[in-house]
Amino acid sequence: MFSLHLIKKWYNFATIYKTAAEAVKDIPNGAFILSGGFGICGVPMNLINAIKESQIKDLTIASNNPGLGDSEGKTDWGLGVLFKTRQIKRMISSYIGENVEFEKQYWCG
């Protein structure tokens, strides 16, 4: 009974979207986004790709890892996809990792 009460409460709080594009359509330019995942595991790739396609820009992202990315874009994964398109303006991260594109943008300002 108690869990049913919580489900009803949560249902009133949550919005369930049918597509990733629908879920990100109201994110404005300059938004602050917390991104889940650990390293390249559990990364919300459908949402990241939807943000890429929507061309939202000047994002501030907080995540423990900036994903993968190389200079040719062959290994872009996770947030590396958004670094390649320069949609991320600021990154709050505890680990730079193997993202060559992030490192390049960091050192170039």
Backbone as CSV, one residue per row, in Angstrom:
resi,resn,N_x,N_y,N_z,CA_x,CA_y,CA_z,C_x,C_y,C_z
1,MET,0.819,-1.197,0.000,0.000,0.000,0.000,0.860,1.257,0.000
2,PHE,1.896,1.231,0.826,2.777,2.393,0.913,3.449,2.673,-0.430
3,SER,3.941,1.617,-1.096,4.621,1.806,-2.379,3.650,2.313,-3.443
4,LEU,2.420,1.878,-3.426,1.427,2.365,-4.369,1.213,3.863,-4.169
5,HIS,1.209,4.305,-2.933,1.096,5.728,-2.634,2.268,6.506,-3.238
6,LEU,3.485,5.976,-3.099,4.661,6.637,-3.665,4.614,6.677,-5.184
7,ILE,4.161,5.601,-5.803,4.060,5.564,-7.261,3.090,6.637,-7.747
8,LYS,1.967,6.770,-7.084,1.003,7.797,-7.472,1.591,9.193,-7.296
9,LYS,2.312,9.419,-6.211,2.956,10.719,-5.978,3.980,10.990,-7.069
10,TRP,4.824,9.987,-7.367,5.862,10.164,-8.370,5.241,10.408,-9.741
11,TYR,4.187,9.702,-10.064,3.541,9.859,-11.361,3.061,11.293,-11.556
12,ASN,2.566,11.915,-10.505,2.123,13.301,-10.603,3.300,14.261,-10.764
13,PHE,4.474,13.864,-10.306,5.655,14.710,-10.369,6.385,14.553,-11.703
14,ALA,6.491,13.347,-12.201,7.294,13.041,-13.379,6.517,13.284,-14.663
15,THR,7.264,13.638,-15.695,6.710,13.711,-17.033,7.377,12.612,-17.843
16,ILE,6.609,11.815,-18.495,7.147,10.720,-19.279,7.036,11.098,-20.749
17,TYR,8.193,11.083,-21.430,8.233,11.438,-22.849,8.381,10.187,-23.698
18,LYS,7.846,10.236,-24.896,7.932,9.084,-25.793,9.249,9.038,-26.549
19,THR,9.860,10.194,-26.784,11.127,10.234,-27.518,12.122,11.130,-26.793
20,ALA,13.392,10.923,-27.074,14.444,11.762,-26.493,14.331,13.191,-27.024
21,ALA,13.995,13.335,-28.287,13.850,14.676,-28.876,12.762,15.471,-28.163
22,GLU,11.685,14.814,-27.826,10.590,15.463,-27.093,11.046,15.868,-25.690
23,ALA,11.892,15.045,-25.075,12.360,15.318,-23.715,13.291,16.529,-23.646
24,VAL,14.037,16.807,-24.700,15.003,17.915,-24.656,14.514,19.182,-25.354
25,LYS,13.335,19.148,-25.923,12.876,20.280,-26.742,12.758,21.598,-25.985
26,ASP,12.560,21.567,-24.675,12.402,22.808,-23.916,13.686,23.249,-23.209
27,ILE,14.799,22.570,-23.460,16.067,22.992,-22.855,16.548,24.242,-23.585
28,PRO,16.751,25.347,-22.865,17.170,26.581,-23.533,18.686,26.634,-23.745
29,ASN,19.135,27.487,-24.629,20.562,27.758,-24.759,21.077,28.253,-23.409
30,GLY,22.290,27.852,-23.047,22.888,28.292,-21.792,22.438,27.514,-20.575
31,ALA,21.745,26.403,-20.767,21.227,25.614,-19.643,22.358,24.921,-18.877
32,PHE,22.082,24.586,-17.625,22.976,23.806,-16.773,22.418,22.393,-16.724
33,ILE,23.223,21.418,-17.106,22.751,20.031,-17.179,23.649,19.133,-16.335
34,LEU,23.032,18.301,-15.519,23.743,17.255,-14.789,23.626,15.986,-15.615
35,SER,24.768,15.398,-15.968,24.750,14.211,-16.816,25.227,13.000,-16.042
36,GLY,24.458,11.939,-16.118,24.781,10.711,-15.407,25.772,9.837,-16.147
37,GLY,26.019,8.682,-15.566,26.958,7.738,-16.134,28.259,7.752,-15.365
38,PHE,29.058,6.739,-15.582,30.366,6.648,-14.957,31.340,6.237,-16.042
39,GLY,32.259,7.142,-16.372,33.130,6.871,-17.510,32.289,6.893,-18.764
40,ILE,32.330,5.797,-19.505,31.483,5.716,-20.697,30.360,4.696,-20.504
41,CYS,30.145,4.284,-19.263,29.076,3.331,-18.945,27.868,4.076,-18.385
42,GLY,26.700,3.682,-18.779,25.485,4.291,-18.246,25.251,5.712,-18.725
43,VAL,25.880,6.073,-19.822,25.751,7.428,-20.364,24.429,7.548,-21.125
44,PRO,23.691,8.637,-20.936,22.397,8.796,-21.620,22.571,9.209,-23.088
45,MET,23.060,8.270,-23.916,23.382,8.593,-25.314,22.189,9.070,-26.126
46,ASN,21.006,8.518,-25.881,19.837,8.981,-26.640,19.559,10.451,-26.366
47,LEU,19.686,10.856,-25.115,19.461,12.264,-24.772,20.587,13.151,-25.296
48,ILE,21.832,12.680,-25.202,22.968,13.449,-25.721,22.823,13.652,-27.228
49,ASN,22.465,12.603,-27.947,22.263,12.739,-29.393,21.094,13.663,-29.719
50,ALA,20.048,13.632,-28.903,18.911,14.535,-29.120,19.326,15.990,-28.888
51,ILE,20.164,16.231,-27.886,20.677,17.590,-27.651,21.529,18.023,-28.836
52,LYS,22.362,17.124,-29.334,23.191,17.445,-30.504,22.314,17.850,-31.683
53,GLU,21.299,17.053,-31.957,20.412,17.328,-33.089,19.620,18.616,-32.917
54,SER,19.292,18.965,-31.683,18.499,20.175,-31.429,19.333,21.442,-31.516
55,GLN,20.651,21.290,-31.544,21.592,22.411,-31.664,21.514,23.392,-30.497
56,ILE,21.158,22.911,-29.323,21.209,23.732,-28.116,22.672,24.062,-27.874
57,LYS,22.972,25.308,-27.497,24.380,25.692,-27.346,24.643,26.388,-26.020
58,ASP,25.923,26.649,-25.769,26.396,27.347,-24.560,26.000,26.607,-23.280
59,LEU,26.051,25.292,-23.316,25.659,24.478,-22.162,26.757,24.442,-21.113
60,THR,26.349,24.402,-19.858,27.245,24.089,-18.753,26.867,22.689,-18.313
61,ILE,27.848,21.788,-18.327,27.595,20.388,-18.006,28.378,19.999,-16.761
62,ALA,27.731,19.316,-15.837,28.402,18.734,-14.679,28.305,17.219,-14.815
63,SER,29.465,16.575,-14.892,29.537,15.127,-15.025,30.922,14.698,-14.590
64,ASN,31.037,13.486,-14.095,32.355,13.067,-13.642,33.309,12.834,-14.805
65,ASN,32.813,12.688,-16.034,33.648,12.328,-17.163,33.144,13.010,-18.433
66,PRO,34.040,13.600,-19.233,33.603,14.267,-20.459,33.437,13.342,-21.660
67,GLY,33.449,12.048,-21.441,33.271,11.109,-22.543,34.537,10.927,-23.353
68,LEU,34.371,10.374,-24.531,35.502,10.141,-25.433,35.386,11.061,-26.631
69,GLY,36.540,11.407,-27.181,36.545,12.203,-28.396,37.953,12.325,-28.926
70,ASP,38.098,12.177,-30.246,39.402,12.366,-30.866,39.308,13.488,-31.889
71,SER,40.426,13.829,-32.489,40.451,14.966,-33.408,39.667,14.705,-34.690
72,GLU,39.497,13.441,-35.094,38.735,13.140,-36.307,37.265,12.859,-36.038
73,GLY,36.874,12.705,-34.776,35.480,12.411,-34.452,35.104,10.958,-34.631
74,LYS,36.087,10.071,-34.739,35.804,8.658,-34.971,35.390,7.924,-33.701
75,THR,35.843,8.396,-32.553,35.547,7.689,-31.303,34.705,8.521,-30.347
76,ASP,33.960,9.476,-30.868,33.135,10.314,-29.996,32.069,9.470,-29.308
77,TRP,32.014,9.596,-27.989,31.031,8.851,-27.201,30.725,9.656,-25.962
78,GLY,29.503,9.577,-25.498,29.116,10.333,-24.316,29.128,11.821,-24.629
79,LEU,29.585,12.606,-23.688,29.600,14.057,-23.873,30.582,14.504,-24.949
80,GLY,31.487,13.611,-25.361,32.406,13.926,-26.452,31.670,14.336,-27.718
81,VAL,30.478,13.818,-27.906,29.643,14.180,-29.056,29.330,15.673,-29.033
82,LEU,29.039,16.212,-27.853,28.692,17.631,-27.733,29.923,18.524,-27.747
83,PHE,31.065,17.998,-27.335,32.301,18.780,-27.446,32.665,18.974,-28.906
84,LYS,32.483,17.943,-29.705,32.825,18.010,-31.118,32.024,19.094,-31.826
85,THR,30.776,19.255,-31.456,29.922,20.278,-32.081,29.991,21.615,-31.346
86,ARG,30.847,21.692,-30.333,31.069,22.913,-29.542,29.785,23.451,-28.893
87,GLN,28.931,22.542,-28.463,27.708,22.943,-27.783,27.931,23.141,-26.288
88,ILE,29.054,22.643,-25.765,29.371,22.799,-24.346,30.287,23.999,-24.175
89,LYS,29.848,24.943,-23.345,30.654,26.140,-23.070,31.516,25.940,-21.829
90,ARG,30.931,25.305,-20.789,31.656,25.049,-19.536,31.448,23.601,-19.124
91,MET,32.495,23.036,-18.523,32.427,21.646,-18.070,32.905,21.574,-16.636
92,ILE,32.117,20.951,-15.791,32.508,20.690,-14.406,32.713,19.183,-14.321
93,SER,33.963,18.782,-14.117,34.283,17.370,-14.203,35.419,17.024,-13.255
94,SER,35.430,15.797,-12.776,36.503,15.361,-11.891,37.578,14.581,-12.635
95,TYR,37.349,14.295,-13.909,38.282,13.458,-14.663,38.245,13.871,-16.127
96,ILE,39.376,14.231,-16.682,39.421,14.613,-18.097,39.430,13.381,-18.979
97,GLY,40.213,12.386,-18.616,40.192,11.116,-19.325,40.811,11.154,-20.700
98,GLU,40.208,10.433,-21.633,40.763,10.260,-22.964,40.076,11.118,-24.018
99,ASN,39.501,12.229,-23.635,38.801,13.067,-24.592,39.764,14.121,-25.140
100,VAL,40.341,13.840,-26.296,41.322,14.729,-26.914,40.688,16.067,-27.273
101,GLU,39.453,16.047,-27.751,38.758,17.291,-28.125,38.530,18.180,-26.910
102,PHE,38.123,17.598,-25.795,37.938,18.365,-24.558,39.263,18.974,-24.104
103,GLU,40.313,18.189,-24.139,41.630,18.682,-23.740,42.065,19.847,-24.630
104,LYS,41.859,19.719,-25.930,42.223,20.784,-26.870,41.442,22.067,-26.571
105,GLN,40.138,21.940,-26.376,39.326,23.117,-26.085,39.693,23.732,-24.746
106,TYR,40.040,22.893,-23.778,40.433,23.383,-22.449,41.702,24.227,-22.570
107,TRP,42.713,23.720,-23.248,43.989,24.434,-23.344,43.921,25.654,-24.242
108,CYS,42.978,25.667,-25.177,42.828,26.825,-26.084,41.911,27.897,-25.505
109,GLY,41.304,27.610,-24.354,40.418,28.585,-23.718,39.032,28.466,-24.223
